[in-house]
Amino acid sequence: MHYAELHCKTNFSFLEGASHAAELAEKAHALGYQALAVTDVNSLAGVVRAHMAAKDLGLKLLIGAEIVPQEGPRLLLWATNRAAYARLARLITVGRRRAPKGQCLLTIDDVAQHAQGLIAGLVPPPQLLDGPEALQQAVDHAAQVREIFPGRTYQLGEISCGPNDRRRLAEAAAIARQAGVPLVAAGDVHYHSPSRLPLHDVLTAIRHGVPITEAGEQLFPNAQRHLKPLPEIERAFADYPEAVARTLEIADRCNFSLDELRYEYPEELAPPGLTPYQHLSDLAWRGAKKRYPQGVPRKVHAMIEHELQLIQELRYEAYFLTVWDLVRFARSRGILCQGRGSAANSAVCFCLGVTSVDPVRCDLLFERFVSRERDEAPDIDIDFEHERREEVLQYLYEKYGRERAGMTAVVITYRIRSAVRDVGKALGLSLDRIDSLAKSVEGRGEENLAQRFAAAGFDPTTDLGQRLIYLATELLGFPRHLSQHVGGMVITQGPLCELAPIENAAMDGRTVIEWDKDDLDELGILKVDCLSLGMLAAIRKSFTKIQQHYGRSLSLASIPEGDPKVYDMICKADTIGVFQIESRAQMNMLPRLRPRCFYDLVIEVAIVRPGPIQGDMVHPYLRRRAGEETPIYPNEAIREVLHKTLGVPLFQEQAMRLAVVAAGFTPGEADQLRRAMGAWRRPGVIDQFRHKLLAGMQERGLTEKFAMLVFDQIRGFGEYGFPESHAASFALLTYVSAWLKRYYPAVLTASILNSLPMGFYGPAQLVRDVRKAGVEVRPVDVNFSDWDCTLEERSSPGGRRQGEADRYALRLGLRMISGLRKAAGAAIETARQAGPFASVCDLKRRTRLSRTAVSTLAAADALASLCGNRRTALWEALALDDEERPLFALLADNEPPAALPRAGLQEETLTDYVTTGLSLKAHPISFCRRELDRLSVAPAEQLAFVANGRFIRTAGLVLLRQRPSTAKGITFVTLEDETGVSNLIIKQAVWEQFYTIARRSQAWIVEGKLECKHDVVNIVVSKIQDLTHRLRDVRFRSRDFQ
């Protein structure tokens, strides 16, 4: 017997399908099916994954969808060829574009307009037909569909091994006979194995928003919606053997494969009379003359020629022109941008102005970006200011139209917390219990679930506990819904909706295709990544302020290079606010690596990554850099690859070159190795290259020991390592931001505060840091503050000439006030142009702010220039009337303010933190200092003078919690008190022992062993105590990273 399954949902039929596409394909292949159709509900979101899995197995895949019109029967539509597939994708687009995100509204007329080339299958009703009228209605629907799909309509007969199977098949046969359409067998498959029924029950309960116990008839009565063995199918359809044979008839008629999709890039950017290649070549050579005004060096000339030839051969010239046009548009609007990633390997991108790093000077490898042998499209990432990227995206929509441009999707999958929440609801747990259990777990995986639940007071050994753990684990990685990529945009020459369905995004003004970046990569479809970067916004704002206040015009290219004072600051780890090197791990590395030039910064950016750490590359490099160890190069070719990094491969490009010169890989094979290194979330992918790498190196006379060392280092990149080109692009921004911090600290801090959220630190730490640098910081005040933080001229005592760093004070902006709307800030700025405010009533009258808004200002102590203190301001704000009473307002202006006593310093400070996230008056921990002294708790500033290895206590607000994937369960925490910060190392056993405090408390007392290495002080914690209650339970927000 031969059979093809025609009706199969994957888990991209969200909350309906209970198996991954790969699981279904593998099971169908193992059972000997001739073909498998993927028919997700109103969607093609899962077809690329199914295509990849089926192709690897040699299983024929039918591309289709289950279409649900608003009236009439459910239909399966299968694509017979490329044109039919285009109509199916367009049909789904029609339904999704007219509906809110996640929904699809289609009519039978829509189906009729897109029917050509598609085969239709009528899905039988879920229940038995209720009498002759219901049968006649089903026959009428089938006849209507037959008219739309003449000669291409089938009635499905489906069985589920229930008591009514024979009757259901008889009804389907009757509908088919009376409507004049053939009967075909199908399985209504929702999962690959019967073992998935419990998970399907959970998905059904989630979909309907009820516990399983209340789902009733919404649940399947048995576990039979799975891929069945062929003998079982033969027995079930014994009375209708021709229905089974017709599955092959349909499979034979459907000959479309996703491999047939031919992606064409828009070519309209070339001016009349020029081909895209000619235009790109002209732009590249003109750009080269600008980049090299003294003449294009011979090496650069050769590199540009080589790249242009390869770009033309691979037909990527239109793609490069699109990226150039994006950058041109952004700069015409004054939007700072910079290309990064593998694009920084390209001399053409450098000459086009897309990237800022000279790839020839840095000796970067173009084949890392575009290669004749690689079966993968180039990927150009461009960072734009995060606040203005939307302008760029809308430019693309406007230029190419929504028919030809769309955002790439991101598949949002279940992680452990969301899985626990949804499964808990399905199992009927109380909301309080669910919240407690969800907060007890962390991360992506299911490690220690039983232990976490037990700590939260829930017995994991009960039947309910075991079901929750099993089902939550099963649900991990399942798609929940589609979201939009942070910036990936697909642009096509023809209609994009004939390539993949398009739907509305949750954000107004955006549309999204159903495929994610991995789907696009698999099919060789180009995308442009318009990414956002907060530091670019902060740098551009800094340049604007420097021009405004100092009269100095700056750009990324004009910042003075190699300034020793900048590198001195970096070596001291004085890098709060500096791009990429402000994290705890980077700050610990800086005094050890001691960067003194730009390439040192490239290494610094790249070395604190999981790849180099897992490959044991960090310590050998540092030892060799310190002169404690001599690099060994087995031959000159390897020396050529590794000499810049002292014999240690720190970058992906070096791993590729090593594979070529040491193991005999072709450039294309080396690129496959790069792709394996890029699959860092899929363990073991690099291991498939082990034999070829080891054998190739030994054949070329290298020792087995050296070969194993190199392989282990390359395997480390499977845990995420940086390309050198990417690190170089980031290092440029690192240096620029460090230069701004060194020479214009007030400017940089104001610009970062005006660009939050970004970076590792909140406003309190940024302000504290800039004050430490000698910058005066002034509080928020309605008579002086704009919405943004600004600079104010400082007076010069005794006529003393001030330097650039202390010439201006930093005035905090109204944006710092929690709960104040930007419109209120604009109203204050506008009204103040007529003069300062004289009173609270004057403020309200001229700005027309609500009493609530004025009270918000008063609570933040932003009315000090009007009332003297916060309590008085609040009293006057609360006495305001929201109705306009001009006469009484004038009388109120003449009424003296109430004289209320100022609050105590602790209350003032804590209220500042509540309202603005920081205080210029004091630090909250200072109010605990007397008690902390009594407990022998050392201030942070004293830790540098404590003997190495001594047990010590310290305390502070929790600023950061960070657990990198390479840390083997170790969590790094930064505490802050009134004197500085302390760095903590918390091993997993200690973290588990004090889990609730460690996860939720906002202020700690810790004790542990002090470690000092390379002037970096850490405390290895053995005990944690909660200090939050001493701070009147005011919430301080930490920044937590995993």
KOLDOLO-607159 format. One record per residue (C-alpha): residue in three letters; x, y, z. Coordinates in steps of 0.05 Angstrom, whole numbers, plus 5000, padded with zeros to 4 digits. Example, Ala and Ser with C-alpha at 12.3 -4.5 7.8 and 13.67 -1.06 7.14 Angstrom:
2
ALA524649105156;SER527349795143;
//
This chain:
1042
MET500050005000;HIS502350714984;TYR499751335018;ALA500852085023;GLU498252485083;LEU494653105057;HIS492153435121;CYS497453585172;LYS498254165220;THR505054355250;ASN505854775312;PHE505555385266;SER498055275269;PHE498955645334;LEU495955265394;GLU493054735347;GLY498954335321;ALA502853965375;SER509053755336;HIS514954095301;ALA515254035225;ALA521653625230;GLU518353125277;LEU512553035228;ALA517152955168;GLU521552445204;LYS515552035226;ALA512352045157;HIS518951825126;ALA519851275177;LEU512751015164;GLY514050975089;TYR509351535066;GLN510251744994;ALA509052475011;LEU506852945066;ALA502853585060;VAL503654155109;THR497054515116;ASP497455015173;VAL491355455186;ASN491256075142;SER498756075142;LEU505255875107;ALA509556065167;GLY512155355178;VAL513255125107;VAL520655295102;ARG522254875163;ALA518154315135;HIS521654395068;MET528454345100;ALA526653725140;ALA523253365081;LYS528953535034;ASP534153245081;LEU530052595085;GLY528352545011;LEU520952595027;LYS516352944978;LEU513053555011;LEU506453854988;ILE505754595003;GLY498754795025;ALA494455135077;GLU487855025112;ILE483655625093;VAL477855825138;PRO472956285102;GLN467956685143;GLU462356285111;GLY462555595080;PRO466954985095;ARG474254955114;LEU478454825053;LEU485254515043;LEU488854844985;TRP494954514955;ALA499654864906;THR500854484841;ASN506154954814;ARG509855614826;ALA504156044799;ALA499155684843;TYR503655774904;ALA503956524888;ARG496356554888;LEU495956174954;ALA500856654987;ARG497057254958;LEU490456974983;ILE493056905054;THR495857615049;VAL489057885029;GLY485857575091;ARG491357795139;ARG492058505113;ARG484658645124;ALA484858365195;PRO488358565260;LYS495058235273;GLY494557485282;GLN487757425248;CYS485457265178;LEU478757475147;LEU477257125081;THR470957015040;ILE469356474990;ASP469757014937;ASP476957154957;VAL478356414948;ALA475056414879;GLN479456994856;HIS485756604873;ALA483655904854;GLN487455784789;GLY492455214795;LEU490555034866;ILE487354374886;ALA481854414938;GLY479853914991;LEU473554005032;VAL474753875105;PRO468953465134;PRO464853775191;PRO467653625260;GLN461053315283;LEU456252815251;LEU451353135204;ASP444653285237;GLY439553025187;PRO438153115113;GLU438453885114;ALA445453875141;LEU447553365088;GLN444453795033;GLN448054415059;ALA454654035057;VAL453153794986;ASP451554504965;HIS458154754993;ALA461854214958;ALA458454374892;GLN460155114901;VAL467454944912;ARG467254464852;GLU465155054808;ILE471055464834;PHE476054894825;PRO473454504765;GLY476853824761;ARG480954004823;THR476053894880;TYR476153314929;GLN471953134990;LEU476252915049;GLY474452295088;GLU477852295156;ILE478051795212;SER480051855285;CYS479051135309;GLY472651335345;PRO465950995349;ASN463051415292;ASP468551315241;ARG464550865194;ARG458651345195;ARG463151955185;LEU466451625125;ALA459651435097;GLU457352165104;ALA463652415069;ALA462551905013;ALA455352125007;ILE457352865001;ALA462552684949;ARG457752254908;GLN452052764909;ALA456553364894;GLY460252994839;VAL467153034869;PRO472052464887;LEU473052224958;VAL480252244985;ALA483151975049;ALA486452425101;GLY488452385174;ASP487053075205;VAL493953025235;HIS495553485294;TYR501753135322;HIS506852615301;SER505752125359;PRO500051945406;SER504552145464;ARG503152875446;LEU495752845464;PRO496853125534;LEU500653715504;HIS495253805452;ASP490053835508;VAL494154385541;LEU494554775475;THR487054705466;ALA485754955536;ILE490455555525;ARG487055715458;HIS480155725489;GLY482356065554;VAL479755525600;PRO482754975644;ILE482954275613;THR477554055662;GLU472754555631;ALA474754465558;GLY469653905547;GLU468253755474;GLN473854215451;LEU478653655469;PHE479853065424;PRO476652425452;ASN482952015438;ALA490152055415;GLN488951855343;ARG490452515306;HIS497452265293;LEU501251975233;LYS498951255230;PRO502350625205;LEU500350435134;PRO496749785154;GLU492350175202;ILE490450675147;GLU488950095100;ARG484349775151;ALA480750425166;PHE479250555092;ALA477949835073;ASP471150025045;TYR474150605005;PRO480850374976;GLU480250864919;ALA480351444971;VAL487251214992;ALA489651154920;ARG487451864907;THR492452134959;LEU497851934909;GLU493852244852;ILE493952914888;ALA501252834908;ASP503052704834;ARG499253334813;CYS502953764863;ASN510053874837;PHE511754534869;SER517954584914;LEU520455194951;ASP526955084914;GLU523455374853;LEU522756064886;ARG527156544847;TYR528457164886;GLU529557794845;TYR532258434875;PRO529659124853;GLU533859454800;GLU530760154793;LEU536360514830;ALA540760534768;PRO539861184730;PRO537461164657;GLY542860914610;LEU546860544663;THR546359834687;PRO546259704762;TYR553459454757;GLN555860074720;HIS552460524771;LEU555360134830;SER562260144799;ASP561960904788;LEU559861014860;ALA565260554887;TRP570960894849;ARG568361594865;GLY568061384938;ALA575061094936;LYS577761774914;LYS574462104973;ARG576861575022;TYR583961614995;PRO585062334974;GLN592562214966;GLY591061674914;VAL587960984918;PRO593360494942;ARG595059924895;LYS592459404945;VAL585959764953;HIS585159844878;ALA586059094868;MET581258934924;ILE575759384896;GLU576659074827;HIS576258374856;GLU570058534896;LEU566458874839;GLN567858294793;LEU565057794844;ILE558958234859;GLN557358264784;GLU558457514775;LEU553757354833;ARG548757894811;TYR548758264878;GLU549858964849;ALA542559184859;TYR542958964932;PHE549159394944;LEU545759984911;THR539659914957;VAL544159925018;TRP547960524991;ASP541260874979;LEU539060745050;VAL545361045078;ARG544861635031;PHE537761765054;ALA539561725128;ARG545262205121;SER540962695081;ARG536462715143;GLY542262795191;ILE541362085219;LEU547961775242;CYS548961075215;GLN554460565205;GLY554859885173;ARG557659305213;GLY558158545213;SER561258195154;ALA559858795109;ALA565759135143;ASN570258635106;SER568458975040;ALA572659535008;VAL566659694964;CYS562259805025;PHE567660245055;CYS568160664992;LEU560560714986;GLY560561015057;VAL556460425084;THR561960225133;SER567060635170;VAL572860155180;ASP578160085125;PRO578259335112;VAL585059375077;ARG588259715136;CYS585359205184;ASP586958625136;LEU579758375134;LEU577457795091;PHE572257955036;GLU570557215028;ARG567657255099;PHE562457715066;VAL561557474994;SER564456844965;ARG563856504898;GLU563255834932;ARG558356014988;ASP551055854977;GLU548656435019;ALA546657145007;PRO550957715035;ASP548258025098;ILE549358775108;ASP547559035177;ILE546759785184;ASP545960105252;PHE541860735255;GLU540261195314;HIS534960805352;GLU530261395358;ARG530261535283;ARG530660845251;GLU523160865237;GLU524461425187;VAL528960955148;LEU523960385149;GLN518260835126;TYR522761085069;LEU523360365045;TYR515860265048;GLU514760915011;LYS519960774958;TYR518060054943;GLY510860014967;ARG507859505014;GLU506959034955;ARG514458974950;ALA517259105019;GLY516058785087;MET519358665154;THR522257975169;ALA518557585222;VAL521257335288;VAL518356705317;ILE516756815390;THR517456145424;TYR515655885493;ARG521055985545;ILE520755675613;ARG516856225648;SER511556295594;ALA511055545590;VAL509955475665;ARG504756035664;ASP500655745606;VAL501155015627;GLY499455225699;LYS493155575675;ALA491254965633;LEU492154505693;GLY487654955735;LEU492755245784;SER490855895819;LEU493556535790;ASP497556675854;ARG500655985850;ILE502256065777;ASP505456745789;SER509656455846;LEU512055865804;ALA513656285743;LYS517756775785;SER521556195815;VAL524555985748;GLU529256345701;GLY532856295635;ARG530955905573;GLY531255185596;GLU528254705645;GLU534154595693;ASN532354475765;LEU524854575756;ALA523154095812;GLN528054445859;ARG525355125840;PHE518154915851;ALA519754605918;ALA523155245940;ALA516855625920;GLY512655175965;PHE509854715911;ASP510953965917;PRO513853725850;THR513052985868;THR505352995865;ASP501752785802;LEU500053515788;GLY507253735799;GLN510053205753;ARG504953365699;LEU506654105703;ILE514153965696;TYR513253475639;LEU508353895599;ALA512154555610;THR518454215586;GLU514753935525;LEU512254625508;LEU519154945508;GLY521155195440;PHE514155165411;PRO512155785371;ARG507356245409;HIS506356765355;LEU509957165302;SER513057835317;GLN517358295275;HIS524858275268;VAL528558855299;GLY530259125230;GLY530658595175;MET527058835112;VAL525758425049;ILE524958804984;THR523058474918;GLN522758644844;GLY515758334838;PRO510158274889;LEU512958054956;CYS506257734974;GLU507457214920;LEU513757004955;ALA510956965026;PRO504557195059;ILE504557885090;GLU500758095153;ASN499758725193;ALA504658845250;ALA502459045319;MET505959705307;ASP502260185262;GLY505360315194;ARG508959645189;THR507558995153;VAL511158335164;ILE512257715122;GLU511157035155;TRP518356795149;ASP524256935196;LYS531557045179;ASP533256305181;ASP527756165130;LEU530456715085;ASP537656465091;GLU535455765073;LEU532056005009;GLY537556504991;ILE533057114998;LEU536557765011;LYS534558225067;VAL537158905090;ASP538158955165;CYS536259655189;LEU538259585262;SER537960085318;LEU543660275364;GLY542760745423;MET550060945423;LEU549561225353;ALA543961685378;ALA548161885438;ILE554262035394;ARG550262445344;LYS547062845401;SER553962945430;PHE556563215364;THR550663685360;LYS551863945431;ILE559264035419;GLN557764435356;GLN552664855394;HIS556664995457;TYR563964945435;GLY563365125361;ARG567064485341;SER564564055283;LEU565763315292;SER564162665256;LEU566061935266;ALA571762025217;SER574462665248;ILE575562445320;PRO583062475334;GLU586161785332;GLY590761455382;ASP589961945439;PRO594161675498;LYS589662025550;VAL583661645523;TYR587360985528;ASP589761165598;MET582461245619;ILE580560585586;CYS586160205620;LYS583560445688;ALA576760155669;ASP573660845676;THR568660655622;ILE561560745648;GLY557861005587;VAL563060755537;PHE560360315483;GLN561659565490;ILE566859615546;GLU562459835605;SER560059145627;ARG562758815689;ALA566758305649;GLN569758825603;MET571659265661;ASN575258675694;MET578958535629;LEU581259245614;PRO586759305667;ARG589358625644;LEU589358745569;ARG591159485575;PRO589059725505;ARG593860235475;CYS591560265402;PHE585460165359;TYR586959435344;ASP587459295418;LEU580359555424;VAL578159085368;ILE581058515409;GLU577958775474;VAL571058795442;ALA571758085416;ILE575357725472;VAL569957785525;ARG565257325486;PRO563056615498;GLY567056355438;PRO574056565460;ILE572456395532;GLN569855695517;GLY575655575469;ASP580655745525;MET583556305483;VAL583256875534;HIS588656665584;PRO593856455531;TYR592957125496;LEU593657525560;ARG599857135581;ARG603057255513;ARG601157985514;ALA604458055583;GLY610757715558;GLU609757105603;GLU609156625545;THR612056605474;PRO607456485414;ILE609255865374;TYR607755825300;PRO608755135267;ASN609755455199;GLU609856125164;ALA602856055135;ILE599855975205;ARG604156545230;GLU601156985175;VAL594156825200;LEU595356885275;HIS601057375287;LYS596257965301;THR593157585358;LEU599557265385;GLY598156575359;VAL591056525386;PRO585056525339;LEU580357045368;PHE576157175306;GLN571856765260;GLU575857005200;GLN582156705231;ALA578656045241;MET576756045167;ARG583756215145;LEU586755685191;ALA582155165160;VAL584755355091;VAL592255415105;ALA592854885159;ALA587654365140;GLY586954455064;PHE579754695064;THR577255045001;PRO574555755013;GLY567555485005;GLU568754935057;ALA571655465103;ASP565255855095;GLN561155245114;LEU565455225177;ARG563655955189;ARG556255795183;ALA557155235233;MET560555725280;GLY554556185270;ALA549855635293;TRP551855745365;ARG545055565392;ARG545354875360;PRO550554475399;GLY555053985363;VAL554554295293;ILE562054425289;ASP563753705310;GLN561853475239;PHE568253825215;ARG572753485266;HIS575452915223;LYS576853355163;LEU580353885205;LEU584653395244;ALA586452965184;GLY587953575141;MET592653875192;GLN596353215205;GLU597153105130;ARG600753775127;GLY605753575181;LEU602353885241;THR602353495306;GLU596053165333;LYS596853595396;PHE596854245356;ALA591153995312;MET586853845373;LEU588554515404;VAL586354875340;PHE579954465335;ASP578054595407;GLN579155335396;ILE574855325333;ARG569554925369;GLY569355475421;PHE566555935367;GLY560355485368;GLU558755855433;TYR558556525397;GLY564756905375;PHE565557565338;PRO567757655267;GLU573758125265;SER569958595219;HIS564258645268;ALA569058775326;ALA572659305285;SER566159675270;PHE564159665344;ALA571159855366;LEU570660505326;LEU564460695367;THR568160475430;TYR573860955416;VAL569261535396;SER564961465459;ALA571261395502;TRP574162025471;LEU567662405485;LYS567662155557;ARG574862385566;TYR574163085537;TYR566663245541;PRO563962835599;ALA557863285611;VAL556063255537;LEU556462505532;THR552662385597;ALA547062865577;SER546662525509;ILE546261825539;LEU540962045589;ASN537062335531;SER537661675493;LEU535761175548;PRO534360605550;MET541160365527;GLY547560075557;PHE548559745624;TYR547160315672;GLY541260725696;PRO540961475708;ALA543461445780;GLN549961105760;LEU551161545699;VAL550062175741;ARG554361915797;ASP559961755749;VAL559962435715;ARG559862795782;LYS566062385801;ALA569262685739;GLY568163385767;VAL561863565728;GLU556663965766;VAL549763655759;ARG543664085772;PRO536763825790;VAL530463825749;ASP526864495754;VAL521064775714;ASN524565445708;PHE530965165679;SER529864465652;ASP527964285581;TRP524963605566;ASP531963355550;CYS538063425595;THR542064045575;LEU548464415588;GLU548665065627;GLU554465555630;ARG558065545697;SER560666175730;SER568166235737;PRO570066395810;GLY575266955812;GLY575566995737;ARG579166315734;ARG579266035664;GLN575565385660;GLY577364775618;GLU572464445571;ALA570663905622;ASP568364395675;ARG565964965632;TYR558764725633;ALA554164415684;LEU549263865667;ARG542064055679;LEU537463455687;GLY531463465640;LEU524063385653;ARG524562705619;MET527662445684;ILE520962505721;SER517161855724;GLY510061925698;LEU510862605664;ARG508762605592;LYS513062905537;ALA507263365518;ALA507463665588;GLY514963795579;ALA513664135512;ALA508264575543;ILE513064795598;GLU518564955547;THR513765355503;ALA510665755561;ARG517465915591;GLN519566285528;ALA515366865554;GLY519366875619;PRO520466455681;PHE514566215722;ALA512966625783;SER508766125822;VAL505265455818;CYS498865805796;ASP502666185743;LEU505665525719;LYS498865195713;ARG495565795680;ARG500865885626;THR501965145611;ARG494864905621;LEU497564275654;SER492863845694;ARG493163845770;THR495863135765;ALA501663355721;VAL503363945767;SER503063465827;THR507862995790;LEU512763585781;ALA511963775855;ALA513263055879;ALA519663045837;ASP521963695871;ALA521864045804;LEU518264655833;ALA523864845881;SER524965515847;LEU517665685859;CYS516265395928;GLY522965265962;ASN521464545982;ARG517663935960;ARG512363926015;THR510264646001;ALA510064505926;LEU505763885936;TRP500964275982;GLU500164815930;ALA499464325872;LEU493963935907;ALA490264585922;LEU489664745847;ASP483164725811;ASP482964385742;GLU477464865719;GLU479465545689;ARG477866105739;PRO481966715714;LEU479767195770;PHE481366705825;ALA487866515791;LEU490167245795;LEU488267275869;ALA492066625881;ASP498266925850;ASN498267455905;GLU497266955961;PRO503666785998;PRO505666045994;ALA504365596054;ALA510565526097;LEU511364786109;PRO517664496139;ARG522564136093;ALA522563376098;GLY528463016128;LEU534362826083;GLN532662086082;GLU525462216060;GLU527862716009;THR532962235980;LEU528361635977;THR522862055945;ASP527862295893;TYR529161565875;VAL521761415870;THR520362015825;THR526662085783;GLY530761455794;LEU536561835826;SER538162355879;LEU543362905880;LYS542462985956;ALA544962325984;HIS545461575971;PRO540161126003;ILE545360666034;SER548461246072;PHE542361236119;CYS544060526139;ARG551460676150;ARG551260726226;GLU547960036230;LEU552659756177;ASP558660016216;ARG556059656277;LEU555759016236;SER562859126209;VAL560359226138;ALA565759566097;PRO564160136048;ALA565859985976;GLU571560485975;GLN575360096029;LEU575459425991;ALA581659615951;PHE585559646016;VAL583258976044;ALA588358406043;ASN587357885988;GLY583857256013;ARG580757596074;PHE573357496090;ILE569558146086;ARG562558436089;THR559758976045;ALA552959246026;GLY549359645972;LEU543759715922;VAL543659175869;LEU545459515803;LEU546758915758;ARG545558165759;GLN548857805701;ARG549657065687;PRO553256945620;SER552356265587;THR559756135595;ALA559856255670;LYS557955535690;GLY552355775735;ILE556156355765;THR552357015773;PHE556057675773;VAL552858235813;THR554758965823;LEU552859315888;GLU553060075898;ASP553560455963;GLU554961195978;THR562461095966;GLY562760685902;VAL561259995874;SER563259285894;ASN563558685848;LEU560858015871;ILE561757315845;ILE556156845867;LYS557056105853;GLN550955695835;ALA550355335903;VAL550256005940;TRP545356295890;GLU540655705901;GLN541455755977;PHE539256485978;TYR535056445915;THR529156875935;ILE533457435963;ALA538357385906;ARG532957435852;ARG528257945883;SER531458375936;GLN534059055916;ALA539159175970;TRP543858666002;ILE548858556056;VAL553858026033;GLU559757686062;GLY565157286028;LYS572457216009;LEU575857805976;GLU579857655913;CYS584558155880;LYS587757985813;HIS590858485765;ASP588159065807;VAL581058795799;VAL577458675866;ASN571758165872;ILE568157855931;VAL566557105925;VAL560057105963;SER558256586015;LYS552156936048;ILE546857436026;GLN542257836071;ASP536358276051;LEU537259016066;THR531059266028;HIS526859356090;ARG531759876117;LEU530160306056;ARG522760356071;ASP521359856015;VAL522660375961;ARG523460005895;PHE530360075863;ARG530659785793;SER536759355776;ARG538859185706;ASP539058425698;PHE542158065639;GLN542857335619;
//
